Amino acid sequence: MSLDTATARVVEMAKENGGAIGNSVKFAFQEGVILLDDTVSPTKVSNDDTDAQCTIKMELKDFVKLLDGDLDPMSAFMGGMMKIEGDMTIAMKLTSLF
């Protein structure tokens, strides 16, 4: 899956569950970033590489597994597939979005 396709999926999830986290989160991949800004309404999703309250670094292929429900976020974190910078409590809220 490409970064554009993954971004489109996050846009759809944000439309359905916007306001669930109330914070900004950046997903950083080698291919680029997906910025989810849930501090505004409607929730904004972009590929802008700007500051966020929480940054999650992982491989895009693993992020897709997360979106598909084939990868548990806690397992990804504990297994070193996901690194979290910033406010960790925000990352824990993502289960309500995904």
N, C-alpha and C positions, 0 to 999 in steps of 0.2 A: 504494500500500500504506500502511496506517495504522501508527502507532507500535505499537499492540497486536499487529498481525499480524507486524511485524518482530521484536518482542520474543519472540513465540511461536516464530518460526523460530530465533532465537538460543538459546532454551531447548532446542529439539530438537538443535541442533548441540552444545550443551554436554553434553547427555546422551550423545551419541555420542563426543565427543572431550574430555570433561572431564579436567583435569589436564595438558593439552597445553601450557599457557603458565605456569601456576603463579603468576600475578600478577592484579592487578585492573585492569580497563580500562573506561573510560567512553566511550561513543559519544554525543556531544552533537549534537543536531539542533535546529532551530527549534521543532519540535513537542514536544520533551522529550528524555529521555536513556534509554539502555539501559546498565545497570551490570552488567558481567560480573566476578564475583568468583571467580577460579579458585585462590584461596589456601585455600579450604575444600573439603571433600568431603562431599557432592556439590557441584559447582560451582553457585553461586547466581547467578541472573539476575533483575534487578528493574528498575524504573523510578525507583529512589531516586537523587536527585541528591546523592550524597555524594562525598567525595574518593576518587580512584583513583590508582594509580601512573602511569598513562598515560591521557591524554584525547585522543580523536580527534574532531575537529570536522569535520562534513561535512553535506551535504544528505541528507535521508532517501531521496530518489529515487536518489541515487548509492550510498548504502549498500545499497539493494535490488539495484542492479546488481552490487555487490560480492558479495552473497550468492548471486545467480544465476550468478555466474561470467562476467558480461558486462563487468566492469570489473576490470582488473588493479590491485592495490593500489599498486604502484610507479608506474604511469602516473597514477593518481589523485593520488598525493602530488606527483609531479613536475609535474603539470598544474595544481596549486593547488586541486584539488577536495577535498583532505583536508589538514587541518592537525593536527599532532601536538604535544601539550604533555606534558612530563614525560619519562619514560624511553623513548627511541626504540627501544631494543633490544626492549622489550616489544611494541611495535607490529610489529616484524619477526617476532615469534613467531606473530602472528595467522594467518599463512598455514597453519600446522599445524591451526588450528581451523576456518578457512573453506576 
